C-alpha cells in the first residue's frame, strides 16, 4: 500500500504535501501559531487547541486558504 503524499493541516484542514508540513501544520498556520506563541509567551503545543477553536482563527482561515 502506498504512503499518502498529502495530509490535512490540523488547524485549517487544508491538504498539504507532507514534505511541507511542520508539526502537522501547513506553512501558513505554522507561522501564525509561532507568532501568537511568541507574542503571548506561551508554549506552542498548548496554544494549538485554543487557536483551532477560536472564532477569529476559523473566520480568517476560511478566507486565507
C-alpha positions as CSV (number, residue, x, y, z in Angstrom):
1,X,0.0,0.0,0.0
2,X,1.4,3.4,-1.0
3,X,2.1,6.1,1.6
4,X,0.0,9.2,1.4
5,X,1.7,12.3,-0.2
6,X,-0.6,14.8,1.4
7,X,-2.1,15.3,4.9
8,X,-4.6,17.8,6.3
9,X,-3.3,20.7,8.4
10,X,-4.6,20.2,11.9
11,X,-5.7,23.8,12.2
12,X,-7.2,24.7,8.9
13,X,-7.7,21.3,7.3
14,X,-6.0,22.3,4.0
15,X,-4.3,19.3,2.3
16,X,-0.6,20.0,2.2
17,X,2.3,17.9,0.8
18,X,3.8,16.0,3.7
19,X,7.2,17.4,2.9
20,X,6.0,20.9,3.5
21,X,4.3,20.3,6.9
22,X,5.7,21.3,10.2
23,X,4.2,19.7,13.3
24,X,1.2,18.6,11.2
25,X,0.5,22.3,10.2
26,X,0.6,23.9,6.8
27,X,3.3,26.6,6.5
28,X,0.8,29.5,6.9
29,X,-0.8,28.1,10.1
30,X,2.7,27.1,11.5
31,X,3.9,30.7,11.1
32,X,0.7,32.1,12.6
33,X,0.8,29.8,15.6
34,X,4.5,30.6,16.2
35,X,3.9,34.3,16.1
36,X,1.0,34.0,18.6
37,X,3.0,31.8,20.9
38,X,5.9,34.3,20.9
39,X,3.6,37.3,21.4
40,X,1.7,35.6,24.3
41,X,4.8,33.9,25.8
42,X,3.0,30.5,25.8
43,X,4.1,27.0,24.8
44,X,3.4,26.3,21.1
45,X,1.7,22.9,21.8
46,X,-0.7,24.3,24.5
47,X,-1.7,27.1,22.2
48,X,-2.8,25.0,19.2
49,X,-6.1,23.8,20.7
50,X,-7.2,27.3,21.6
51,X,-6.3,28.6,18.1
52,X,-8.2,25.8,16.4
53,X,-11.4,26.5,18.4
54,X,-11.1,30.3,18.3
55,X,-13.7,32.1,16.2
56,X,-11.2,34.7,14.9
57,X,-8.9,32.0,13.5
58,X,-11.8,30.0,12.0
59,X,-13.1,33.1,10.2
60,X,-9.6,34.1,9.0
61,X,-8.7,30.6,7.8
62,X,-11.8,30.4,5.6
63,X,-10.5,33.4,3.6
64,X,-6.8,32.8,3.7
65,X,-6.7,29.3,2.3
